[in-house]
Structures are given as structure tokens and as C-alpha cells.
Amino acid sequence: MSCALCHARKEKRFCPALHDRICAQCCGQAREVSIDCPSDCVYLQQAREHEKPRSAEELDPAALFAQVEVPRQFVYENEHLLVGLSFALAKSARADRAINDQDMIAALTAAARTYETLANSGLHYQVSAGSLGQQAVVAELEKTLKEYHELEQKHRGFSSLRDSDVLRALVFLVRMAHARTSGRPKSRALIDSLFSQFPEKESLIETPAETPNRIIMP
């Protein structure tokens, strides 16, 4: 039998997304590009195992907010904030299974742009995310930031979180997201890594003393 996509080469493997058999070449070319591959596809998993992580040199410095410094010490000192925001991403992806890595990156970038303006000028100019799904991700991030402020107020009597800190945290997550995704249009490698990091039965945000070490460096 011939491949269900090219109709020229012999089919070699079953594609769970198409519910049909395709050749290995079409699988490689269309994977996460025109085919919305399920995370449990064995061929997708095998490809990810052999795929080299994208380096910063492959990306536009503007996309990584090259002008924003995120010291390693900042990551260690703000682990609880980063965990909470990372969990917000996982929660958003579980709420809308149509969201892919590109949506996550667009939402994180919009949120970072908003806080960049706020940190640099004090002006609150909300950079709008594109789709409704992306807007929902931004809303979940803002909800988590509000809860973080409230937890700090409750346990310390004040909140020390500054807009510049939020900016650095969001930029860290933008860079992490670019490092984890394959960059293909329908990639969900980033989202799958978040699901692995945060099993479904996790609480939304924990007190700083209770939060375990779950930050994964990009």
C-alpha cells in the first residue's frame, strides 16, 4: 500500500493523528507542521529523543529579550515565583488542549512586553495577546502574580515583588519556552514538558516554605 500523504512511497508506519498509514519521509517532514501529532505517538517521542535543543544563536535576540539580564542568583532567589508561573502555564494548557507551544510563547512574550514598559516607565500598557487561548494564558499568569503578592503579604506582612522582578521572571520563562519547543508550528514539546513537571493533581500555588524544587533550567 502507498503512503496516505504522498501516494508515492510505500507506507511504513501508522499515524495516530491521521488514523492512516504513511511513509517515514512524510512522517518526518509533516510532523508537528501539517500533522497535529499526539504526545503519545512513539515516532514523535523517538524524534524528540534525538532532536538537538535549539541554541540561542538560532533565534532572534529580540525574541529572547536580550536587553534584560536574568542572573542565575535571581533564579534561585525567586524559585517560588517561577514555579508558580510555570504551573500557571501548565494549568492553561490543560484547560485548552488546542493551545500549542507557539501560543504559549506568544502569551509569555505579550506579558513580558507589558511588564517591560511598566518596569522601565511606570506606565501600564497592556500588550494584547493574539488569540483567545493566548489571552487566557496571560490572564492565568496575572492571576498567579496576584496570588503571589497576597501570599507574600500574608506571610511577611508586605510584598517585595517588584515589576522588574516580574519582568525578569517572565523573560526567564520566554527563554525556557524557546529552548524547550521544537519550533515547528504545531509543536507541543514545551507543553508536554510542563505536564511532566506538574502532574495534574498539584495545587495552584504554595507558600514559599512548602514549594519543592521544580525549576528546570533552560
Backbone as CSV, one residue per row, in Angstrom:
resi,resn,N_x,N_y,N_z,CA_x,CA_y,CA_z,C_x,C_y,C_z
1,MET,0.840,-1.199,0.000,0.000,0.000,0.000,0.874,1.248,0.000
2,SER,0.376,2.322,-0.616,1.141,3.560,-0.677,0.806,4.476,0.499
3,CYS,1.693,5.428,0.732,1.534,6.399,1.814,0.269,7.226,1.621
4,ALA,-0.455,7.475,2.710,-1.707,8.233,2.637,-1.476,9.710,2.333
5,LEU,-0.227,10.196,2.471,0.060,11.604,2.194,0.632,11.824,0.794
6,CYS,1.734,11.165,0.484,2.381,11.396,-0.812,1.830,10.495,-1.922
7,HIS,1.218,9.381,-1.541,0.642,8.420,-2.502,1.693,7.899,-3.482
8,ALA,2.949,8.003,-3.103,4.018,7.553,-3.990,4.879,6.488,-3.321
9,ARG,5.386,6.806,-2.138,6.235,5.857,-1.427,5.389,4.843,-0.656
10,LYS,6.040,3.741,-0.330,5.349,2.686,0.406,5.141,3.110,1.859
11,GLU,3.951,2.843,2.391,3.673,3.190,3.798,4.530,2.308,4.711
12,LYS,4.982,2.908,5.812,5.859,2.194,6.737,5.356,2.207,8.172
13,ARG,4.531,3.204,8.512,4.118,3.351,9.911,2.702,3.912,10.017
14,PHE,2.038,3.555,11.118,0.681,4.053,11.355,0.747,5.413,12.036
15,CYS,0.016,6.392,11.508,-0.032,7.740,12.076,-1.299,7.876,12.917
16,PRO,-1.181,7.999,14.240,-2.364,8.109,15.098,-3.139,9.401,14.891
17,ALA,-2.485,10.431,14.358,-3.189,11.691,14.113,-4.082,11.582,12.885
18,LEU,-3.595,10.906,11.856,-4.361,10.753,10.608,-5.201,9.489,10.587
19,HIS,-4.931,8.585,11.548,-5.603,7.281,11.565,-5.402,6.555,10.232
20,ASP,-4.165,6.668,9.731,-3.840,6.039,8.452,-2.352,5.738,8.443
21,ARG,-1.915,5.060,7.412,-0.516,4.667,7.329,0.227,5.582,6.364
22,ILE,1.437,6.006,6.768,2.236,6.919,5.961,3.677,6.428,5.892
23,CYS,4.450,7.043,5.006,5.855,6.650,4.881,6.694,7.426,5.897
24,ALA,7.897,6.951,6.127,8.766,7.578,7.117,9.156,8.995,6.707
25,GLN,9.341,9.233,5.410,9.743,10.561,4.953,8.633,11.583,5.194
26,CYS,7.399,11.236,4.877,6.279,12.147,5.126,6.088,12.376,6.621
27,CYS,6.313,11.343,7.400,6.212,11.461,8.858,7.202,12.501,9.362
28,GLY,8.440,12.427,8.875,9.462,13.361,9.302,9.214,14.781,8.829
29,GLN,8.721,14.928,7.615,8.510,16.258,7.038,7.255,16.939,7.580
30,ALA,6.204,16.168,7.815,4.920,16.753,8.222,4.723,16.775,9.731
31,ARG,5.602,16.099,10.473,5.466,16.009,11.924,5.419,17.393,12.564
32,GLU,4.333,17.679,13.292,4.125,18.945,14.001,4.182,20.167,13.067
33,VAL,4.049,19.919,11.761,3.976,21.002,10.782,2.562,21.038,10.204
34,SER,2.212,19.999,9.442,0.839,19.879,8.952,0.065,18.815,9.729
35,ILE,0.801,17.960,10.444,0.168,16.924,11.263,0.201,17.345,12.722
36,ASP,-0.952,17.314,13.361,-1.054,17.660,14.787,-0.813,16.386,15.588
37,CYS,0.448,16.091,15.834,0.843,14.812,16.422,0.432,14.704,17.893
38,PRO,-0.187,13.585,18.285,-0.489,13.385,19.705,0.795,13.108,20.483
39,SER,0.819,13.508,21.732,2.035,13.403,22.543,2.495,11.967,22.756
40,ASP,1.559,11.010,22.674,1.928,9.620,22.928,2.353,8.870,21.664
41,CYS,2.488,9.579,20.557,2.954,8.928,19.328,4.398,8.484,19.520
42,VAL,4.673,7.217,19.281,6.019,6.683,19.527,7.045,7.299,18.583
43,TYR,6.632,7.641,17.367,7.564,8.228,16.405,7.906,9.664,16.801
44,LEU,6.940,10.378,17.353,7.205,11.726,17.863,8.162,11.655,19.047
45,GLN,7.921,10.718,19.945,8.771,10.571,21.122,10.196,10.205,20.727
46,GLN,10.333,9.318,19.749,11.665,8.934,19.269,12.379,10.122,18.635
47,ALA,11.642,10.931,17.879,12.229,12.102,17.230,12.723,13.098,18.271
48,ARG,11.948,13.285,19.328,12.340,14.229,20.375,13.598,13.772,21.098
49,GLU,13.759,12.463,21.251,14.937,11.927,21.937,16.218,12.244,21.168
50,HIS,16.113,12.318,19.839,17.302,12.523,19.011,17.434,13.963,18.513
51,GLU,16.486,14.796,18.888,16.495,16.180,18.421,17.411,17.033,19.287
52,LYS,18.272,17.808,18.667,19.170,18.695,19.412,18.402,19.937,19.875
53,PRO,18.609,20.358,21.121,17.961,21.590,21.595,18.380,22.774,20.743
54,ARG,17.459,23.689,20.530,17.781,24.881,19.748,18.680,25.808,20.569
55,SER,19.691,26.341,19.934,20.605,27.247,20.626,20.114,28.681,20.490
56,ALA,20.598,29.558,21.366,20.213,30.967,21.337,20.617,31.619,20.019
57,GLU,21.695,31.107,19.388,22.179,31.678,18.138,21.181,31.497,17.005
58,GLU,20.293,30.505,17.123,19.306,30.245,16.081,18.110,31.188,16.159
59,LEU,18.011,31.942,17.242,16.830,32.755,17.489,17.145,34.242,17.402
60,ASP,16.125,35.016,17.122,16.247,36.467,17.093,16.475,36.961,18.519
61,PRO,17.567,37.717,18.758,17.827,38.225,20.115,16.641,38.998,20.695
62,ALA,15.882,39.677,19.835,14.720,40.435,20.305,13.668,39.512,20.895
63,ALA,13.554,38.298,20.347,12.569,37.339,20.849,12.933,36.836,22.232
64,LEU,14.236,36.912,22.556,14.723,36.428,23.853,14.918,37.564,24.856
65,PHE,14.523,38.789,24.483,14.705,39.954,25.356,16.162,40.066,25.793
66,ALA,17.053,40.121,24.802,18.489,40.143,25.083,18.904,41.308,25.980
67,GLN,18.089,42.358,25.984,18.415,43.541,26.790,18.095,43.353,28.268
68,VAL,17.415,42.269,28.620,17.031,42.019,30.014,17.968,40.975,30.622
69,GLU,18.661,41.357,31.657,19.591,40.443,32.330,18.843,39.630,33.388
70,VAL,19.026,38.325,33.349,18.418,37.436,34.347,19.543,36.636,35.008
71,PRO,20.146,37.160,36.070,21.249,36.459,36.729,20.806,35.127,37.315
72,ARG,21.727,34.195,37.368,21.417,32.884,37.946,20.958,33.025,39.403
73,GLN,21.541,33.992,40.119,21.155,34.214,41.504,19.679,34.600,41.602
74,PHE,19.206,35.369,40.618,17.797,35.761,40.602,16.905,34.527,40.507
75,VAL,17.308,33.565,39.685,16.510,32.350,39.510,16.399,31.587,40.824
76,TYR,17.513,31.459,41.540,17.497,30.743,42.816,16.681,31.476,43.875
77,GLU,16.820,32.786,43.909,16.118,33.560,44.932,14.618,33.688,44.660
78,ASN,14.205,33.486,43.421,12.804,33.643,43.053,12.214,32.335,42.524
79,GLU,12.708,31.252,43.047,12.263,29.936,42.602,10.750,29.760,42.763
80,HIS,10.200,30.230,43.881,8.774,30.033,44.152,7.911,30.782,43.134
81,LEU,8.342,31.965,42.763,7.628,32.739,41.750,7.671,32.022,40.404
82,LEU,8.832,31.530,40.023,8.987,30.843,38.746,8.186,29.548,38.706
83,VAL,8.152,28.848,39.840,7.346,27.624,39.919,5.871,27.955,39.742
84,GLY,5.412,28.992,40.430,4.006,29.376,40.325,3.617,29.772,38.919
85,LEU,4.458,30.546,38.244,4.168,30.972,36.882,4.242,29.794,35.903
86,SER,5.184,28.901,36.122,5.288,27.711,35.274,4.044,26.843,35.420
87,PHE,3.571,26.736,36.659,2.363,25.956,36.891,1.162,26.601,36.210
88,ALA,1.112,27.937,36.200,0.031,28.650,35.526,0.002,28.295,34.037
89,LEU,1.166,28.145,33.437,1.240,27.742,32.033,0.668,26.342,31.833
90,ALA,1.060,25.418,32.714,0.559,24.049,32.620,-0.957,24.012,32.804
91,LYS,-1.456,24.789,33.758,-2.890,24.828,34.017,-3.643,25.363,32.805
92,SER,-3.113,26.390,32.171,-3.752,26.960,30.992,-3.797,25.958,29.846
93,ALA,-2.712,25.220,29.674,-2.653,24.233,28.594,-3.631,23.087,28.831
94,ARG,-3.820,22.713,30.086,-4.789,21.656,30.390,-6.223,22.141,30.182
95,ALA,-6.453,23.418,30.391,-7.803,23.974,30.229,-8.175,24.116,28.761
96,ASP,-7.187,24.251,27.900,-7.442,24.419,26.468,-6.456,23.567,25.701
97,ARG,-6.885,22.383,25.300,-5.990,21.435,24.636,-5.620,21.871,23.221
98,ALA,-6.222,22.933,22.721,-5.883,23.432,21.391,-4.638,24.310,21.425
99,ILE,-4.218,24.728,22.619,-3.041,25.583,22.756,-1.773,24.789,22.424
100,ASN,-0.883,25.400,21.659,0.400,24.765,21.367,1.547,25.645,21.870
101,ASP,2.760,25.224,21.602,3.931,25.947,22.107,3.979,27.391,21.615
102,GLN,3.622,27.596,20.342,3.677,28.945,19.788,2.702,29.875,20.504
103,ASP,1.542,29.347,20.902,0.583,30.145,21.681,1.183,30.527,23.034
104,MET,1.834,29.563,23.673,2.461,29.819,24.970,3.529,30.904,24.859
105,ILE,4.358,30.794,23.846,5.436,31.762,23.661,4.866,33.145,23.360
106,ALA,3.817,33.203,22.541,3.193,34.493,22.219,2.600,35.133,23.458
107,ALA,1.958,34.329,24.310,1.356,34.854,25.541,2.430,35.339,26.510
108,LEU,3.478,34.554,26.687,4.574,34.953,27.572,5.252,36.223,27.073
109,THR,5.419,36.317,25.761,6.056,37.496,25.179,5.206,38.740,25.393
110,ALA,3.891,38.607,25.205,2.985,39.740,25.428,3.035,40.198,26.880
111,ALA,3.036,39.241,27.811,3.103,39.577,29.232,4.433,40.244,29.570
112,ALA,5.520,39.742,28.998,6.839,40.330,29.252,6.933,41.744,28.692
113,ARG,6.364,41.969,27.513,6.358,43.316,26.931,5.592,44.293,27.824
114,THR,4.492,43.830,28.380,3.698,44.677,29.273,4.517,45.090,30.485
115,TYR,5.199,44.114,31.099,5.977,44.418,32.307,7.273,45.153,31.982
116,GLU,7.766,45.009,30.759,8.949,45.774,30.365,8.613,47.263,30.345
117,THR,7.449,47.606,29.784,7.009,49.001,29.779,6.762,49.496,31.197
118,LEU,6.134,48.645,32.003,5.814,49.021,33.384,7.083,49.238,34.205
119,ALA,8.056,48.348,34.052,9.296,48.439,34.831,10.154,49.623,34.393
120,ASN,10.138,49.935,33.100,11.003,50.985,32.574,10.417,52.391,32.670
121,SER,9.076,52.485,32.590,8.459,53.808,32.553,7.386,54.025,33.607
122,GLY,6.950,52.936,34.248,5.871,53.052,35.225,4.495,53.109,34.593
123,LEU,4.444,53.045,33.251,3.168,53.095,32.544,2.623,51.688,32.351
124,HIS,1.348,51.505,32.650,0.734,50.191,32.459,0.064,50.149,31.098
125,TYR,0.820,49.652,30.122,0.292,49.497,28.773,0.179,48.014,28.489
126,GLN,-1.036,47.497,28.465,-1.267,46.071,28.290,-1.043,45.677,26.840
127,VAL,-0.001,44.895,26.602,0.246,44.374,25.260,-0.692,43.202,25.040
128,SER,-1.540,43.308,24.046,-2.578,42.300,23.828,-2.003,41.051,23.184
129,ALA,-2.364,39.910,23.750,-2.038,38.631,23.119,-3.022,38.407,21.975
130,GLY,-2.660,37.575,21.034,-3.470,37.410,19.828,-4.792,36.703,20.007
131,SER,-4.753,35.393,20.123,-5.964,34.589,20.167,-6.577,34.567,21.560
132,LEU,-7.803,34.062,21.637,-8.463,33.926,22.933,-7.695,32.975,23.845
133,GLY,-7.121,31.939,23.253,-6.324,30.999,24.039,-5.114,31.666,24.646
134,GLN,-4.442,32.499,23.861,-3.274,33.222,24.369,-3.675,34.216,25.450
135,GLN,-4.798,34.871,25.265,-5.295,35.816,26.269,-5.604,35.109,27.584
136,ALA,-6.105,33.876,27.485,-6.407,33.096,28.689,-5.126,32.742,29.442
137,VAL,-4.053,32.477,28.708,-2.764,32.192,29.346,-2.276,33.415,30.106
138,VAL,-2.346,34.585,29.474,-1.928,35.826,30.126,-2.757,36.072,31.385
139,ALA,-4.066,35.836,31.295,-4.950,36.037,32.449,-4.562,35.110,33.597
140,GLU,-4.173,33.881,33.287,-3.758,32.922,34.324,-2.445,33.358,34.954
141,LEU,-1.545,33.902,34.163,-0.285,34.420,34.706,-0.552,35.585,35.658
142,GLU,-1.442,36.492,35.255,-1.778,37.642,36.102,-2.451,37.192,37.396
143,LYS,-3.283,36.184,37.302,-3.948,35.642,38.490,-2.917,35.072,39.462
144,THR,-1.935,34.377,38.934,-0.882,33.798,39.770,-0.035,34.886,40.424
145,LEU,0.276,35.939,39.676,1.040,37.052,40.239,0.268,37.722,41.380
146,LYS,-1.028,37.876,41.202,-1.859,38.461,42.255,-1.836,37.580,43.504
147,GLU,-1.950,36.269,43.320,-1.918,35.343,44.450,-0.556,35.372,45.142
148,TYR,0.504,35.529,44.335,1.845,35.593,44.918,1.985,36.825,45.804
149,HIS,1.496,37.965,45.322,1.502,39.194,46.118,0.750,38.985,47.433
150,GLU,-0.408,38.346,47.332,-1.248,38.125,48.516,-0.573,37.188,49.509
151,LEU,0.118,36.149,48.999,0.821,35.217,49.883,1.986,35.911,50.597
152,GLU,2.711,36.737,49.866,3.803,37.492,50.495,3.259,38.409,51.589
153,GLN,2.160,39.078,51.289,1.547,39.986,52.259,1.124,39.222,53.507
154,LYS,0.573,38.032,53.297,0.080,37.221,54.405,1.215,36.702,55.285
155,HIS,2.290,36.227,54.674,3.360,35.575,55.430,4.462,36.529,55.883
156,ARG,4.616,37.676,55.208,5.675,38.612,55.561,5.149,39.943,56.074
157,GLY,3.884,40.199,55.807,3.314,41.488,56.187,3.506,42.546,55.126
158,PHE,4.196,42.199,54.039,4.395,43.116,52.917,4.762,42.293,51.680
159,SER,4.645,42.910,50.506,5.040,42.246,49.267,6.265,42.946,48.700
160,SER,7.325,42.182,48.478,8.583,42.750,47.981,8.733,42.586,46.474
161,LEU,7.731,41.957,45.839,7.827,41.678,44.404,7.695,42.968,43.595
162,ARG,8.734,43.289,42.830,8.744,44.492,42.012,8.417,44.155,40.559
163,ASP,7.994,45.167,39.821,7.689,44.958,38.397,8.917,44.458,37.648
164,SER,10.095,44.937,38.026,11.330,44.485,37.375,11.600,43.010,37.659
165,ASP,11.197,42.535,38.849,11.336,41.112,39.176,10.402,40.268,38.314
166,VAL,9.170,40.743,38.158,8.203,40.030,37.321,8.715,39.970,35.886
167,LEU,9.277,41.079,35.413,9.828,41.110,34.055,10.914,40.053,33.901
168,ARG,11.847,39.996,34.836,12.930,39.004,34.740,12.371,37.579,34.772
169,ALA,11.370,37.350,35.613,10.772,36.019,35.697,10.106,35.639,34.374
170,LEU,9.383,36.561,33.778,8.717,36.285,32.503,9.725,36.085,31.381
171,VAL,10.801,36.859,31.388,11.841,36.693,30.368,12.518,35.338,30.528
172,PHE,12.767,34.928,31.774,13.327,33.599,32.021,12.433,32.524,31.396
173,LEU,11.117,32.671,31.574,10.185,31.687,31.038,10.104,31.752,29.517
174,VAL,10.222,32.952,28.946,10.257,33.076,27.485,11.449,32.300,26.937
175,ARG,12.605,32.481,27.550,13.817,31.790,27.083,13.699,30.287,27.285
176,MET,13.133,29.881,28.413,12.899,28.464,28.662,11.987,27.872,27.597
177,ALA,10.926,28.616,27.253,9.961,28.134,26.268,10.610,27.937,24.909
178,HIS,11.422,28.905,24.482,12.107,28.777,23.195,13.081,27.606,23.204
179,ALA,13.693,27.345,24.355,14.660,26.249,24.453,13.978,24.883,24.407
180,ARG,12.760,24.800,24.907,12.086,23.501,25.013,11.264,23.129,23.786
181,THR,10.812,24.105,23.015,9.985,23.776,21.865,10.853,23.383,20.680
182,SER,10.268,22.636,19.769,10.995,22.277,18.549,10.993,23.422,17.556
183,GLY,10.062,24.360,17.736,9.944,25.480,16.817,9.007,25.212,15.660
184,ARG,8.533,23.970,15.533,7.582,23.676,14.457,6.201,24.237,14.806
185,PRO,5.399,24.570,13.801,4.121,25.268,14.038,3.191,24.591,15.037
186,LYS,3.144,23.267,15.021,2.214,22.554,15.887,2.910,21.865,17.062
187,SER,4.134,22.280,17.351,4.892,21.650,18.440,4.198,21.829,19.784
188,ARG,4.235,20.756,20.586,3.751,20.796,21.962,4.813,20.222,22.908
189,ALA,6.068,20.272,22.483,7.152,19.742,23.314,7.259,20.521,24.618
190,LEU,7.129,21.839,24.538,7.154,22.684,25.738,6.018,22.302,26.677
191,ILE,4.826,22.195,26.121,3.651,21.876,26.942,3.783,20.497,27.567
192,ASP,4.277,19.541,26.812,4.461,18.197,27.364,5.477,18.210,28.501
193,SER,6.509,19.048,28.388,7.495,19.134,29.461,6.879,19.758,30.712
194,LEU,5.960,20.714,30.525,5.262,21.310,31.665,4.345,20.292,32.332
195,PHE,3.661,19.483,31.526,2.787,18.449,32.077,3.597,17.427,32.874
196,SER,4.796,17.130,32.392,5.672,16.195,33.106,6.160,16.806,34.410
197,GLN,6.438,18.092,34.380,6.929,18.797,35.569,5.844,18.946,36.621
198,PHE,4.601,19.130,36.159,3.473,19.353,37.063,2.369,18.344,36.798
199,PRO,2.349,17.222,37.517,1.240,16.271,37.395,-0.084,16.972,37.672
200,GLU,-1.172,16.404,37.180,-2.468,17.082,37.240,-2.912,17.437,38.649
201,LYS,-2.635,16.602,39.628,-3.139,16.851,40.982,-2.148,17.672,41.788
202,GLU,-1.831,18.876,41.288,-0.980,19.817,42.003,-1.850,20.990,42.432
203,SER,-1.517,21.614,43.536,-2.216,22.839,43.921,-1.686,23.982,43.075
204,LEU,-2.462,25.045,42.921,-2.108,26.147,42.041,-0.832,26.841,42.467
205,ILE,-0.755,27.202,43.735,0.433,27.904,44.223,0.599,27.602,45.703
206,GLU,1.816,27.430,46.131,2.071,27.045,47.505,2.804,28.165,48.224
207,THR,2.836,28.073,49.533,3.604,29.059,50.288,5.079,28.813,50.022
208,PRO,5.924,29.857,50.119,7.347,29.687,49.826,8.006,28.556,50.592
209,ALA,7.575,28.320,51.822,8.210,27.277,52.637,7.846,25.884,52.165
210,GLU,6.720,25.764,51.443,6.239,24.439,51.045,6.582,24.068,49.617
211,THR,6.995,25.041,48.812,7.205,24.784,47.394,8.468,23.970,47.176
212,PRO,8.356,22.792,46.545,9.533,21.972,46.277,10.328,22.533,45.112
213,ASN,11.529,22.037,44.954,12.402,22.484,43.868,11.974,21.823,42.559
214,ARG,11.325,22.608,41.671,10.857,22.049,40.418,11.239,22.894,39.221
215,ILE,12.098,23.897,39.423,12.522,24.710,38.298,13.508,23.928,37.452
216,ILE,13.266,23.898,36.160,14.173,23.247,35.222,14.847,24.340,34.405
217,MET,16.165,24.404,34.481,16.882,25.455,33.766,16.777,25.219,32.276
218,PRO,16.606,26.317,31.485,16.533,26.161,30.041,17.892,25.823,29.450
